Amino acid sequence: MTAAIIEKDKLGGTCLHRGCVPTKALLHSAEVADVAREGATYGINSSVESIDIVAVNAFREKLVAGKHKGLQGLIKANGITVFEGEGRLASPNTVQVGADTIVGKNVVLASGSYSRSLPGLEIGGRVITSEHALELQEIPKKVIVLGGGVIGVEFASVWRSFGAEVTIVEGLPHLVPNEEESVSKQLERAFRKRGIDYKLGVRFQGVTQDDSSVTVTLEDGTTLTADYLLVAVGRGPATAGLGYEEAGIEMDRGFVLTTERLATNVPGVYAVGDIVPGLQLAHRGYQQGIFVAEEIAGLNPVVVADVNIPKVTYCDPEIASVGLTEAKAAEQYGAENISSYEYNLAGNAKSSILGTAGTVKAVRLNDGPVLGVHMIGARVGELVGEAQLIVNWEAYPEDVAPFVHGHPTQNETIGEAMLKLAGKPLHAI
């Protein structure tokens, strides 16, 4: 088949240029700073003389530029035509890009997302979004982060490692509220230990700013003052003005509605990524793009439910999860039919070497498969690969328990959790 891409900015979109990749580059710089500060713990005399934000940004930009160049080469090598400009869906099989009219047998809508704000909260000046935060040429002394989800806690983690005072404001009762509750509580304890402040269960009311500061007022009357306010309240679907509704595409609050096979209500038109309701994750978008290509080619690909897509939050400590939380599992199957076990990283040699605290929690259906795995601690994002295989292949703990996990590795924590749920605990009681 032949394929064309219409792109108004740069190939790679939000993830490569304004999201996952540049933020993780910042987080790595932050990790290096933290390790340098803690060198004496490991017998290494090291310290942080200063943070050179210009050099930090140069590292980030070089990384992104290299990946962008590689992506351009990949697209070219595969014979994909790229049209530069903003496209508009002119009909179910036609996209208009300036003077170019592109006709295809199928059209895939993949227009991505933008940083949301709250009603009446105007972005500008010292009220910024994650895109602006990436471009800052200074390290703020004090920052207020509005939103305790993934974006909020990641930037809070970076700025704290760079020496800033950080306060997170979250209207719900916990940070990262979509995660297992025990994980959220552990993150809160870890952040408190790191000196990251947070206000939970209280809503934003308003903000004023001048040339040098912002002042935030909360609904309980609390006022907070800082150099910047980062608005991290989620991302909205970038679908306005692209002709979707006019072409008859069924929408809901800007999102494109699809079947589980990502087909819209208009034959031949599919949608993928952040514009489809559900998890807004880059790897979900990748998987959906592959799925639609295979679907169009008649290969009948397997549907992976959102709940079984791995999630990683790259703050310090990291969070990684896949599958149902214990509360969701109990809601779906009944609390009496659910078992869980939480393995403490204190019992894991590699975690002790790394100096990290945290847990690996596994949830199972009694006499049935593992339904979810939820982890917090340094580098647990690297463990979620095995966890997603266990959950997606509907493995029983008894299936996994006999497998050998290398020692000393953090992977052993998953093995220990499976042994316990299989009724053969190695170190647990």
C-alpha positions as CSV (number, residue, x, y, z in Angstrom):
1,M,0.0,0.0,0.0
2,T,1.0,3.6,-0.4
3,A,0.9,6.1,2.5
4,A,1.1,9.8,3.1
5,I,1.5,11.9,6.2
6,I,0.1,15.4,6.6
7,E,2.1,17.3,9.3
8,K,1.9,21.0,10.1
9,D,4.9,21.1,12.5
10,K,7.6,18.5,12.8
11,L,7.4,14.7,12.4
12,G,7.3,13.1,15.8
13,G,4.6,15.3,17.2
14,T,4.2,16.1,20.9
15,C,6.0,13.1,22.2
16,L,9.3,13.8,20.5
17,H,9.3,17.5,20.5
18,R,7.3,18.8,23.5
19,G,6.4,15.7,25.6
20,C,7.9,12.3,26.5
21,V,11.4,12.6,25.1
22,P,12.4,16.1,26.2
23,T,10.9,15.8,29.6
24,K,12.7,12.5,30.2
25,A,15.9,14.1,29.2
26,L,15.3,16.7,31.9
27,L,14.5,14.0,34.4
28,H,17.8,12.3,33.6
29,S,19.7,15.5,34.2
30,A,17.8,15.8,37.5
31,E,18.8,12.2,38.4
32,V,22.5,13.0,37.7
33,A,22.3,16.0,40.0
34,D,20.7,13.9,42.8
35,V,23.3,11.1,42.4
36,A,26.1,13.6,42.6
37,R,24.6,15.0,45.8
38,E,24.4,11.6,47.3
39,G,27.9,10.4,46.2
40,A,29.3,10.3,49.8
41,T,26.7,7.6,50.7
42,Y,28.4,5.3,48.2
43,G,32.0,6.4,49.1
44,I,32.3,8.8,46.2
45,N,33.3,12.4,47.0
46,S,31.0,14.4,44.7
47,S,28.8,17.4,44.8
48,V,26.8,19.7,42.6
49,E,28.5,23.0,42.1
50,S,25.6,24.4,40.0
51,I,23.0,23.6,37.5
52,D,23.8,25.0,34.0
53,I,20.3,25.2,32.6
54,V,21.7,26.3,29.2
55,A,23.8,23.1,29.0
56,V,20.8,21.1,30.3
57,N,18.7,22.5,27.5
58,A,21.4,21.9,24.9
59,F,21.5,18.2,26.0
60,R,17.8,18.0,25.6
61,E,17.7,19.7,22.2
62,K,20.5,17.6,20.8
63,L,18.7,14.4,21.9
64,V,15.5,15.5,20.3
65,A,17.2,16.7,17.1
66,G,19.0,13.3,16.7
67,K,15.7,11.4,17.1
68,H,14.0,13.8,14.7
69,K,16.6,13.2,12.1
70,G,16.4,9.5,12.5
71,L,12.6,9.6,12.1
72,Q,12.8,11.6,9.0
73,G,15.2,9.1,7.5
74,L,12.9,6.2,8.5
75,I,9.9,7.9,6.8
76,K,12.0,8.5,3.6
77,A,13.4,5.0,3.5
78,N,10.0,3.5,3.7
79,G,8.7,5.6,0.7
80,I,6.1,7.6,2.7
81,T,5.1,10.9,1.2
82,V,5.0,13.9,3.6
83,F,2.9,16.9,3.0
84,E,3.9,19.9,5.1
85,G,1.0,22.0,6.3
86,E,-2.3,21.9,8.2
87,G,-4.7,19.4,6.7
88,R,-8.5,19.5,6.8
89,L,-10.8,16.6,6.2
90,A,-12.7,17.7,3.1
91,S,-14.7,14.4,2.7
92,P,-14.4,10.9,4.1
93,N,-11.6,10.1,1.7
94,T,-10.1,13.5,1.0
95,V,-7.7,15.8,2.9
96,Q,-7.1,19.3,1.8
97,V,-3.6,20.7,2.5
98,G,-3.4,24.3,1.2
99,A,-3.7,23.9,-2.6
100,D,-3.1,20.1,-2.5
101,T,-6.0,17.7,-2.5
102,I,-5.0,14.2,-1.3
103,V,-7.4,11.3,-1.9
104,G,-7.0,8.0,-0.2
105,K,-8.9,4.7,0.2
106,N,-8.6,5.2,4.0
107,V,-8.0,8.2,6.2
108,V,-6.5,7.9,9.7
109,L,-7.1,10.9,12.1
110,A,-4.2,11.4,14.4
111,S,-4.1,15.1,15.2
112,G,-3.0,14.7,18.8
113,S,-3.6,16.9,21.8
114,Y,-2.8,20.2,23.5
115,S,-2.2,21.4,27.1
116,R,-5.5,22.2,28.7
117,S,-6.2,25.0,31.1
118,L,-9.1,25.7,33.5
119,P,-12.1,27.9,32.7
120,G,-11.0,31.5,33.1
121,L,-7.4,30.6,33.7
122,E,-5.5,32.3,30.9
123,I,-2.0,31.0,29.9
124,G,0.6,33.8,29.5
125,G,3.4,35.5,31.2
126,R,4.3,33.6,34.4
127,V,1.3,31.2,34.0
128,I,2.8,28.5,31.8
129,T,2.1,25.0,30.4
130,S,4.6,22.1,30.0
131,E,5.6,23.3,26.6
132,H,6.7,26.6,28.0
133,A,8.3,24.9,31.0
134,L,10.6,23.0,28.7
135,E,11.8,26.2,27.1
136,L,12.6,28.1,30.3
137,Q,16.1,29.5,30.3
138,E,16.3,29.8,34.1
139,I,15.7,27.6,37.1
140,P,12.9,29.0,39.1
141,K,13.4,29.6,42.8
142,K,9.8,28.8,43.6
143,V,7.1,27.1,41.5
144,I,3.5,26.2,42.0
145,V,2.3,23.2,40.0
146,L,-1.5,23.0,39.4
147,G,-2.3,19.4,38.9
148,G,-0.8,16.3,40.6
149,G,-1.1,13.9,37.7
150,V,1.8,12.6,35.6
151,I,2.9,15.9,34.0
152,G,2.7,17.7,37.3
153,V,4.7,15.3,39.4
154,E,7.3,14.9,36.8
155,F,8.0,18.6,36.5
156,A,7.8,19.0,40.3
157,S,10.5,16.2,40.6
158,V,12.8,17.9,38.0
159,W,12.6,21.4,39.6
160,R,13.1,20.0,43.1
161,S,16.2,18.2,42.0
162,F,17.4,21.5,40.5
163,G,17.0,23.2,43.8
164,A,13.6,24.9,43.4
165,E,10.9,25.1,46.1
166,V,7.8,23.3,44.7
167,T,4.2,23.2,45.8
168,I,1.7,21.0,44.0
169,V,-2.0,21.8,44.1
170,E,-4.3,18.8,43.4
171,G,-8.1,19.0,43.8
172,L,-8.5,15.2,44.3
173,P,-7.5,13.5,47.6
174,H,-4.2,12.1,46.3
175,L,-1.3,12.7,43.9
176,V,-1.4,10.6,40.8
177,P,-5.0,9.8,41.6
178,N,-5.4,7.2,38.8
179,E,-2.9,4.9,40.3
180,E,-3.3,2.3,43.1
181,E,-4.0,4.2,46.3
182,S,-1.1,2.7,48.2
183,V,1.2,3.9,45.4
184,S,-0.2,7.4,45.6
185,K,0.4,7.5,49.4
186,Q,4.0,6.3,49.0
187,L,4.7,9.0,46.5
188,E,3.3,11.6,48.8
189,R,5.6,10.3,51.6
190,A,8.6,10.3,49.3
191,F,7.8,13.8,48.0
192,R,7.4,15.1,51.6
193,K,10.8,13.6,52.4
194,R,12.3,15.3,49.3
195,G,10.9,18.7,50.4
196,I,8.1,18.9,47.7
197,D,5.0,20.4,49.3
198,Y,1.5,19.7,48.1
199,K,-2.1,20.7,48.9
200,L,-4.6,17.9,48.3
201,G,-8.4,18.0,48.1
202,V,-8.5,21.8,47.6
203,R,-9.3,23.5,44.3
204,F,-7.7,26.4,42.5
205,Q,-9.7,29.7,42.6
206,G,-7.6,32.3,40.9
207,V,-4.2,33.8,40.0
208,T,-2.7,37.2,39.7
209,Q,0.8,38.0,38.4
210,D,3.3,40.8,37.9
211,D,6.6,41.1,36.2
212,S,8.4,38.9,38.8
213,S,5.9,36.6,40.5
214,V,2.5,34.9,40.5
215,T,0.0,34.6,43.5
216,V,-2.4,31.8,43.5
217,T,-5.5,31.7,45.6
218,L,-7.2,28.4,46.6
219,E,-10.9,27.9,47.4
220,D,-10.0,27.4,51.1
221,G,-8.6,30.9,51.2
222,T,-4.9,29.8,51.1
223,T,-2.6,32.0,49.0
224,L,0.7,30.9,47.5
225,T,3.4,33.0,45.8
226,A,6.0,31.8,43.4
227,D,8.0,32.7,40.3
228,Y,5.8,30.6,38.0
229,L,2.5,28.7,37.9
230,L,2.7,25.5,35.8
231,V,-0.8,24.5,34.7
232,A,-0.7,20.7,34.4
233,V,-4.4,19.8,34.4
234,G,-4.3,17.3,31.5
235,R,-4.5,17.4,27.7
236,G,-7.4,18.0,25.3
237,P,-8.0,16.6,21.8
238,A,-6.7,18.8,19.0
239,T,-9.6,18.4,16.6
240,A,-11.1,21.9,16.3
241,G,-11.4,23.3,12.8
242,L,-10.1,20.2,11.0
243,G,-13.4,19.4,9.3
244,Y,-14.2,16.3,11.3
245,E,-17.7,17.2,12.3
246,E,-18.5,18.5,8.8
247,A,-17.4,15.1,7.3
248,G,-20.0,13.4,9.6
249,I,-17.5,12.1,12.2
250,E,-19.2,11.4,15.5
251,M,-17.6,13.5,18.3
252,D,-17.9,14.0,22.0
253,R,-16.4,17.1,23.7
254,G,-13.8,17.2,20.9
255,F,-12.8,13.5,21.1
256,V,-13.4,11.3,18.1
257,L,-15.6,8.3,19.0
258,T,-14.6,4.9,17.6
259,T,-15.3,1.3,17.9
260,E,-12.9,-0.9,19.8
261,R,-11.2,-1.5,16.4
262,L,-10.7,2.3,16.1
263,A,-13.1,2.7,13.2
264,T,-15.2,5.9,13.2
265,N,-18.9,5.9,12.2
266,V,-17.8,7.0,8.7
267,P,-16.6,4.0,6.6
268,G,-12.9,4.1,5.7
269,V,-12.1,6.7,8.4
270,Y,-10.1,5.6,11.6
271,A,-8.8,7.5,14.6
272,V,-5.8,6.9,16.8
273,G,-3.9,8.5,19.7
274,D,-4.9,11.3,22.1
275,I,-8.0,12.2,20.1
276,V,-9.6,8.8,21.0
277,P,-11.1,8.7,24.5
278,G,-8.9,6.8,27.0
279,L,-5.3,6.9,28.1
280,Q,-3.3,9.6,26.5
281,L,0.1,7.8,26.2
282,A,2.6,7.9,23.3
283,H,2.9,4.1,23.2
284,R,-0.9,3.7,23.1
285,G,-0.8,5.9,20.0
286,Y,2.0,3.9,18.5
287,Q,0.1,0.6,19.2
288,Q,-3.1,2.0,17.7
289,G,-1.3,3.2,14.6
290,I,0.1,-0.3,14.0
291,F,-3.3,-1.8,14.8
292,V,-5.1,0.4,12.2
293,A,-2.5,-0.4,9.5
294,E,-2.9,-4.1,10.1
295,E,-6.7,-3.7,10.2
296,I,-6.8,-2.0,6.9
297,A,-4.5,-4.7,5.5
298,G,-6.9,-7.4,6.7
299,L,-4.6,-8.9,9.3
300,N,-7.2,-8.9,12.1
301,P,-5.0,-7.6,14.9
302,V,-5.6,-8.2,18.5
303,V,-7.3,-5.5,20.6
304,V,-5.4,-4.5,23.7
305,A,-7.7,-2.8,26.3
306,D,-6.5,0.5,27.8
307,V,-6.4,-1.0,31.3
308,N,-3.8,-3.5,30.0
309,I,-1.5,-0.8,28.5
310,P,1.5,-0.2,30.8
311,K,1.8,3.3,32.4
312,V,5.0,4.8,33.7
313,T,5.4,8.1,35.6
314,Y,9.1,9.2,35.6
315,C,9.2,11.2,38.8
316,D,11.6,10.2,41.6
317,P,10.6,7.7,42.8
318,E,9.2,6.2,39.5
319,I,5.7,4.7,39.2
320,A,4.8,1.9,36.8
321,S,1.6,-0.1,36.5
322,V,-0.5,-2.3,34.3
323,G,-4.0,-3.8,34.7
324,L,-6.6,-3.3,37.4
325,T,-6.1,-1.6,40.7
326,E,-7.3,-3.6,43.7
327,A,-10.3,-1.3,44.1
328,K,-11.3,-1.7,40.4
329,A,-10.7,-5.5,40.6
330,A,-13.0,-5.7,43.6
331,E,-15.6,-3.6,41.9
332,Q,-15.5,-5.9,38.8
333,Y,-15.2,-9.3,40.4
334,G,-16.3,-8.8,44.0
335,A,-13.9,-8.1,46.9
336,E,-14.2,-11.7,48.2
337,N,-12.9,-13.0,44.9
338,I,-9.7,-10.9,44.9
339,S,-6.3,-11.4,46.6
340,S,-3.3,-9.1,46.6
341,Y,0.2,-8.9,47.9
342,E,2.5,-6.0,48.3
343,Y,6.2,-6.8,48.3
344,N,8.5,-4.2,49.9
345,L,11.6,-3.3,48.0
346,A,13.5,-3.3,51.4
347,G,13.8,-7.0,50.9
348,N,15.4,-6.7,47.5
349,A,19.2,-6.5,47.3
350,K,19.4,-4.5,44.1
351,S,16.9,-1.9,45.4
352,S,19.0,-1.6,48.6
353,I,22.1,-1.1,46.5
354,L,20.3,1.7,44.6
355,G,19.1,3.2,47.9
356,T,15.4,3.2,46.9
357,A,12.3,2.5,48.8
358,G,9.0,1.3,47.4
359,T,6.8,-1.7,46.7
360,V,5.5,-4.1,44.0
361,K,1.9,-4.9,44.5
362,A,0.2,-7.7,42.5
363,V,-3.6,-8.3,42.4
364,R,-5.1,-11.6,41.4
365,L,-8.4,-13.3,40.9
366,N,-8.7,-16.1,43.4
367,D,-7.9,-19.3,41.5
368,G,-7.4,-17.2,38.5
369,P,-5.0,-14.9,36.6
370,V,-3.1,-11.8,37.7
371,L,-5.2,-8.8,37.1
372,G,-2.8,-6.0,37.9
373,V,0.7,-5.1,38.9
374,H,1.5,-1.7,40.6
375,M,5.0,-0.5,41.5
376,I,6.8,2.5,43.0
377,G,10.6,2.9,43.4
378,A,13.7,3.8,41.4
379,R,13.8,2.3,37.9
380,V,10.5,0.3,38.3
381,G,9.6,1.5,34.8
382,E,12.0,-1.1,33.5
383,L,10.0,-3.8,35.3
384,V,6.7,-3.1,33.7
385,G,7.6,-5.1,30.6
386,E,7.4,-8.4,32.5
387,A,4.3,-7.2,34.4
388,Q,2.4,-6.4,31.1
389,L,3.2,-9.9,29.7
390,I,1.8,-11.5,32.9
391,V,-1.4,-9.4,32.8
392,N,-2.0,-9.5,29.1
393,W,-1.3,-13.3,28.8
394,E,-3.7,-13.8,31.8
395,A,-1.0,-15.8,33.6
396,Y,-1.7,-17.3,37.0
397,P,0.8,-16.6,39.7
398,E,1.5,-20.4,39.7
399,D,2.5,-20.0,36.0
400,V,5.2,-17.4,36.8
401,A,6.4,-18.6,40.2
402,P,8.7,-21.4,38.8
403,F,10.5,-18.9,36.5
404,V,14.0,-17.9,37.5
405,H,14.7,-14.2,38.0
406,G,18.3,-13.0,37.9
407,H,20.0,-12.1,41.2
408,P,20.5,-9.4,42.3
409,T,18.0,-7.6,40.1
410,Q,14.8,-5.7,40.8
411,N,13.0,-8.2,38.6
412,E,13.2,-10.5,41.6
413,T,10.5,-8.4,43.2
414,I,7.9,-9.5,40.6
415,G,9.1,-13.1,41.1
416,E,8.6,-12.8,44.9
417,A,5.1,-11.3,44.5
418,M,4.1,-14.2,42.3
419,L,5.6,-16.8,44.7
420,K,3.5,-15.3,47.5
421,L,0.3,-15.2,45.5
422,A,1.0,-18.8,44.4
423,G,1.1,-19.9,48.1
424,K,4.9,-20.5,48.0
425,P,6.4,-17.4,49.6
426,L,10.2,-17.2,49.7
427,H,10.7,-14.4,52.1
428,A,7.1,-13.3,52.9
429,I,5.1,-14.8,55.7
